[in-house]
Amino acid sequence: MQPLPRPLIAFARGQHGLLTKDQVAAISRRQRAIALDSGQLTIVHRDVYRLASHPETFEQRCLAACFAAPDAVLSGPTAARLHHVRRVHTDDVHILARRAIELDGVSAHRTTLLGPADVQMIGQLRVLRPARLACDLAAYVDDAVLESVIEQMLDRRHVTMSTLRPLARQFCTSGRNGSARLARVLDGRPNWRRPVDSDIELRLLRELERRGVEAVTQFPVLLDSGRTIHLDLAVPDVGLGIEVDHVTWHGGRLDAQRDKARDRELMRLGWTVVRATDDDIERRLVGVADDVIAIAERLRAARHPRKAG
């Protein structure tokens, strides 16, 4: 068996083991036929080949779809995974284009709402930009997941409400799948609210709001040291701060010492700090909300005894 030229193999490895028709044209037809017959090359899609020695991966399947449909963009849960969006995971490959496309093993979707401004590159992959992705994801996830995704995008500063709302308005006017969900989630979120830092903070915020407690996200407090810190959630009128500790990445000794020092500084200013872990919220959300509400009511009674009575 005559092997493929080493430079071509090295080039393919830089593309997750893939080669296009134009790239394979660097060798003779006979070499290509030998490589295919021997199994050194396999056909993924029309005009897209894979080195048999290179393992199949999610990224490889995504790039193969991009090679096979140069006018398409990775979309939906696939784009969410590539953007490292929380609560959305898939092994499927979804693409979006302005024309009908058929590719084996790929979910292809058609749209008229797709332009150059909606696309960005992640390495070699064409992917929907976050704002357009938020609209696209509305057809795949429920309200809670979509809200969490949008909060994460806002927190990362990948989108702003001022850029997301006009795009969403255009998307909703078109009557696309998920447009009602997108409108519902955005209508329930004020522009002024700071984004929550995590999904579990959002869950606690929603539970408190459901029970009539208005909590403020990422509330700034100026400490005596001159440093401004931001409480995860706060009920400012009673001086209650709620901190959500993520034990999976926030539980070391130094972290604990810093938290205690910060809590002492807040107490000197008259704040009461309640801490809950992600495990608390995952397992006993209602109980955590009960505790927060009870503490808030006692603080309010202490500050306004006549109103409490």
C-alpha positions in Angstrom: 0.0 0.0 0.0 1.4 3.4 -0.9 0.8 5.7 2.0 -0.5 9.2 1.8 2.3 11.9 1.7 3.4 12.8 5.3 2.8 16.6 4.7 -0.9 15.8 3.8 -1.3 13.6 6.8 0.2 16.3 9.1 -2.2 18.9 7.5 -5.2 16.6 8.1 -4.3 16.2 11.7 -4.5 20.0 12.1 -8.1 19.6 11.0 -9.2 16.9 13.3 -8.1 14.3 10.8 -10.2 15.7 7.9 -9.4 16.6 4.3 -11.6 18.3 1.7 -11.8 17.4 -2.0 -9.6 20.4 -2.9 -7.0 19.4 -0.3 -7.0 15.7 -1.5 -6.4 17.1 -5.1 -2.8 17.6 -4.1 -2.3 13.8 -4.7 -3.0 11.8 -7.8 -6.3 10.1 -8.5 -4.5 6.8 -8.3 -3.1 7.6 -4.8 -6.5 8.7 -3.7 -8.1 5.5 -5.0 -5.5 3.4 -3.2 -6.0 5.3 0.1 -9.8 4.8 -0.1 -9.5 1.1 -1.1 -7.0 0.4 1.6 -9.1 2.2 4.2 -6.5 4.8 4.9 -9.1 7.4 3.9 -12.8 7.1 4.6 -15.6 9.3 3.1 -17.5 11.3 5.8 -19.6 13.5 3.5 -19.5 14.3 -0.2 -16.0 15.8 -0.9 -15.0 15.4 2.8 -12.6 12.6 3.9 -11.2 11.4 7.2 -8.0 9.7 8.1 -8.9 6.2 9.4 -6.1 6.5 11.9 -7.7 9.6 13.5 -10.4 8.9 16.1 -13.9 10.3 15.5 -14.8 13.2 17.8 -17.6 15.7 18.3 -15.4 18.5 17.0 -14.5 16.4 14.0 -18.1 15.8 13.1 -18.8 19.5 13.5 -15.9 20.5 11.2 -17.0 17.9 8.6 -20.4 19.5 8.5 -18.8 22.9 8.0 -16.6 21.6 5.2 -19.6 19.8 3.5 -21.9 22.9 3.7 -19.7 26.0 3.6 -22.7 28.3 3.8 -24.1 26.7 7.0 -23.4 27.5 10.6 -23.4 25.2 13.7 -26.5 26.0 15.7 -28.8 25.0 18.5 -27.4 22.6 21.2 -24.3 22.0 19.1 -23.4 25.7 19.2 -24.3 25.9 22.9 -21.8 23.1 23.7 -19.1 24.8 21.7 -19.8 28.0 23.6 -19.6 26.1 26.9 -23.2 27.1 27.7 -24.5 25.6 31.0 -27.4 23.1 31.2 -27.2 22.3 27.5 -25.3 19.3 26.2 -25.5 17.2 23.1 -23.5 14.8 20.9 -25.7 15.7 17.9 -24.6 18.1 15.2 -27.1 20.8 14.3 -26.5 23.3 11.4 -28.5 26.2 10.2 -28.5 27.6 6.6 -30.7 29.6 4.3 -31.2 26.6 2.0 -32.2 23.0 2.5 -29.2 20.7 3.3 -29.0 16.9 3.7 -26.0 15.4 5.4 -25.8 12.0 7.0 -25.8 12.2 10.8 -26.5 15.9 10.8 -29.7 17.7 11.8 -30.0 20.5 9.2 -32.4 23.4 9.7 -33.4 26.1 7.3 -34.0 29.8 8.1 -34.2 33.2 6.4 -32.9 34.9 9.5 -29.2 34.4 9.1 -26.5 36.9 8.1 -22.7 37.4 8.5 -23.3 39.3 11.7 -24.9 36.2 13.2 -21.7 34.0 12.7 -18.4 33.8 14.5 -15.5 31.4 14.3 -14.4 29.2 17.2 -11.2 27.8 15.9 -12.1 26.4 12.5 -15.8 26.1 13.3 -18.5 28.5 12.1 -20.9 28.9 15.0 -23.8 31.1 15.8 -22.9 34.2 17.9 -24.4 34.2 21.4 -27.2 36.6 20.8 -28.5 34.7 17.8 -27.9 31.4 19.6 -30.1 32.5 22.5 -32.9 32.9 20.0 -32.2 29.6 18.3 -32.0 27.7 21.6 -35.5 28.8 22.5 -36.8 26.0 20.3 -34.8 23.3 22.1 -35.0 24.0 25.8 -37.6 25.0 28.5 -38.1 28.4 30.1 -35.8 27.7 33.0 -32.9 26.6 30.9 -33.2 29.4 28.4 -33.3 32.0 31.3 -30.2 30.4 32.8 -28.4 30.5 29.4 -29.2 34.2 28.9 -28.0 35.0 32.4 -24.7 33.2 31.7 -24.3 35.1 28.4 -25.0 38.4 30.1 -22.6 37.6 33.0 -19.8 36.7 30.5 -20.6 40.0 28.6 -21.2 38.0 25.4 -24.5 39.8 25.0 -26.3 42.8 26.4 -30.1 43.3 26.8 -29.9 46.2 24.4 -28.5 44.0 21.7 -30.5 40.9 22.5 -34.0 42.5 22.6 -34.1 43.9 19.0 -32.8 40.6 17.6 -35.3 38.6 19.7 -38.1 41.0 18.5 -37.3 40.2 14.9 -37.1 36.5 15.7 -40.4 36.5 17.6 -42.2 38.5 14.8 -41.3 35.8 12.4 -43.2 33.2 14.4 -40.2 30.8 14.6 -40.4 27.7 16.9 -39.6 28.9 20.5 -40.5 32.5 19.8 -43.2 32.5 22.4 -40.8 31.1 25.0 -38.1 33.7 24.1 -40.6 36.5 24.4 -41.8 35.2 27.8 -38.3 34.9 29.2 -37.2 38.3 28.1 -40.4 40.0 29.1 -39.8 38.7 32.6 -36.3 40.1 32.9 -35.7 43.8 33.6 -32.9 45.5 31.8 -31.4 47.0 34.9 -30.9 43.8 36.8 -27.3 42.5 37.1 -26.9 39.0 35.8 -26.7 36.2 38.4 -23.4 34.4 38.5 -24.7 30.8 38.3 -27.7 28.7 37.6 -28.3 27.8 41.3 -28.3 31.5 42.2 -31.0 32.0 39.6 -33.0 29.1 41.0 -32.9 30.7 44.5 -33.8 34.1 43.1 -36.8 32.7 41.3 -38.0 30.8 44.4 -37.8 34.0 46.6 -39.6 36.0 43.9 -42.3 33.4 43.7 -42.9 33.9 47.4 -43.0 37.7 47.3 -39.4 38.5 48.3 -37.7 41.0 46.0 -34.0 40.2 46.0 -31.3 42.2 44.2 -28.6 40.4 42.2 -24.9 41.2 42.5 -25.7 44.0 45.0 -22.6 46.3 45.5 -21.4 47.2 49.0 -18.5 49.5 49.8 -16.5 48.1 52.7 -14.6 50.2 55.3 -11.4 49.0 53.6 -12.4 50.9 50.5 -13.1 47.8 48.5 -16.5 47.2 46.8 -17.8 43.7 46.9 -21.0 42.3 45.3 -23.4 40.1 47.2 -24.8 37.3 45.2 -28.3 38.2 46.3 -29.5 40.9 48.8 -32.6 42.3 50.4 -31.1 45.8 51.0 -34.0 47.3 53.0 -33.3 44.9 55.9 -29.5 44.6 55.3 -29.6 40.9 54.4 -27.0 39.4 52.1 -27.3 35.9 50.6 -24.1 34.2 49.4 -24.2 31.0 47.4 -21.0 28.9 47.8 -20.2 26.6 45.0 -18.5 23.8 46.9 -17.4 22.1 43.6 -14.8 24.8 43.0 -15.1 27.0 46.0 -14.3 25.2 49.2 -10.6 25.4 50.0 -9.2 26.8 53.2 -8.1 30.1 51.7 -11.5 30.6 50.1 -13.2 29.9 53.5 -10.8 32.4 55.3 -11.5 35.1 52.7 -15.3 34.5 53.0 -15.2 34.8 56.8 -13.1 38.0 56.7 -15.5 39.5 54.2 -18.5 38.5 56.3 -17.0 40.2 59.3 -16.5 43.4 57.3 -20.1 43.3 56.2 -21.3 42.7 59.8 -19.4 45.8 60.9 -21.6 47.7 58.4 -24.8 46.2 59.9 -25.3 43.5 57.3 -26.5 40.0 58.1 -25.0 37.4 55.8 -26.7 34.0 55.1 -24.7 31.4 53.2 -26.0 28.4 51.2 -24.2 25.8 49.2 -25.0 24.6 45.8 -25.9 21.3 47.4 -28.3 23.1 49.8 -30.1 24.6 46.8 -30.1 21.4 44.7 -31.5 19.3 47.5 -33.6 21.6 49.7 -34.4 24.8 47.7 -37.7 25.4 49.5 -36.0 25.0 52.9 -33.3 27.5 52.1 -35.9 29.9 50.9 -37.9 29.4 54.1 -34.7 30.2 56.1 -34.0 33.4 54.1 -37.6 34.6 54.4 -37.7 34.0 58.2 -34.4 35.8 58.7 -35.6 38.7 56.5 -38.9 39.0 58.5 -37.0 39.1 61.8 -34.6 41.7 60.5 -37.6 43.8 59.3 -39.3 43.4 62.6 -36.2 44.6 64.4 -35.8 47.6 62.2 -39.5 48.5 62.0 -41.1 47.2 65.2 -44.3 49.2 64.8 -44.9 47.9 61.3 -44.2 44.3 62.4 -46.7 44.6 65.2 
